[in-house]
Amino acid sequence: MNFYQTYKPFYRRNLTVAFPIMLTQAGQMLVQLADNIMVGHLGTKELAGVSFANSIFIIGIVFCTGFSQGSTPHIGQAYGKGNFRQAGTFFQNSLLIDFIASIAVTAALAGVGFLMPMMGQDPEVLGFAKEYYNIMLWTIVPGIMFFGIRQFSEGIGITKYAMYLTLSANVLNIFLNWVLIYGKLGMPAMGVSGAAISTLISRIMMLAGFITLLLTVYPYRHYLKYFSKTAFHAKQIRQLLSTSFPLSIQSLTEICAFSLSTIMVGWLGATTLAGHQVAQSLSTLSFMIAIGIGAATTIRVSHQYGGGHYKDAKMAATASMHLSMLLMGTAGLLFVIFRNYIPFIYTTDKEVVSITANILILVAIYQIFDALQLSSLASLRALADVKVPMIMSFISYFLVCLPLGYIFGFVLDFGVYGVWTGLMLGLFFAAVLYNTRFRILINRIIKKEQGRAGENRIQADSI
């Protein structure tokens, strides 16, 4: 049997799980783009205020989403074993710690809000930022609780409902933006406050929709019957925290490295920073493909691993790596071919277009490393291996990516292209570390299982 035929069933199953997640992520990116365009029509200072507020707000959101992802491998492995009671109690306990985490992060970000006047922003920009930020704080709890339920749903292999809810909420958000930002249908024009209120309403509706599905759809109701006061287990909470905290720190490490790289690019001037932002925006769009496949990898590998099918777990992971690199590589190739045209979607400044076009050549290579590191990390997550990858993440981004970005960008004077080279090498280093660790762990598990099977056969023959 040839290579393709060997992996064909794994490609098909992985894509079946990944496709709804990819659509969900793409929908979220498109609505963010629509938000920026609609707020941008209010004026430069309004857009700058929202951008500044989001640069702080996103740190808390990334921490919370990384935190809630800690439940997926535990639920997925329990599901793979057919232990539905355990999956249900893991879900109940994950909701508790997600709620506590979302409250804590909301309080922390509210405290940071008092420090915003000390961050050197234009007073008018700061006014818009605080107006938007103070309303967005209320979106954290419903947003993270929705994400926590989504992680459970993905853990048991159901991805379509999160897609339906997210895409519907995105349409609602864009409509409400139009009504509330600009004052349509008899409503007063609320400006940046309208954008924040639209997000709050859409997130509440997403959560309400998922709760309704939990109470009415059979596959979900089957797990809710295991909910009870006695189902709160200190042991399960410790297990969840053992994956949730490292995942949240790993997510923060990566986003902080990219944020600091952006700050370094800012030293090179506004035009260079604009080119960098356009290139990063484009790479983020294609990254949604890798996120979808990565989430599918965690689901598929955790199910196979939980069911004791370790070779299949390895093949599912490898298939995801193939798919992710193929699709991201194709996106990178398109970036290179159309690099002189795509930037005009964002700007008509020819100097910004030229800088973006050159960066996109580096992005094409960067995409492949990014795909491999994400799918390898998702495979490790499926095994609930998160502590060592957290350390690997710190090494890759803070000891490789940022120092090399500074050296290439400013010591060797390659400018923004040097900073992107640092990003590319950091991702390459992370991909090698994550992939090597996954291969070592899964091969060790397979070898151990083969040893047990051999001992059982010997015992059976001797009887």
Secondary structure by P-SEA (a helix, b strand, c coil): ccccccaaaaaaaaaaaaaaaaaaaaaaaaaaaaaaaaaaaacaaaaaaaaaaaaaaaaaaaaaaaaaacaaaaaaaaaaacaaaaaaaaaaaaaaaaaaaaaaaaaaaaaaaaacccccccaaaaaaaaaaaaaaccaaaaaaaaaaaaaaaaaacccaaaaaaaaaaaaaaaaaaaacccccccccccaaaaaaaaaaaaaaaaaaaaaaaaaccaaaaaaacccccccccaaaaaaaaacaaaaaaaaaaaaaaaaaaaaaaaaacaaaaaaaaaaaaaaaaaaaaaaaaaaaaaaaaaaaaaacaaaaaaaaaaaaaaaaaaaaaaaaaaaaaccccccccccccaaaaaaaaaaaaaaaaaaaaaaaaaaaaaaaaaacccaaaaaaaaaaccccaaaaaaaaccccccaaaaaaaaaaaaaaaaaaaaaaaaaaaaaaaaaaaaaaaaaaaaaaaac
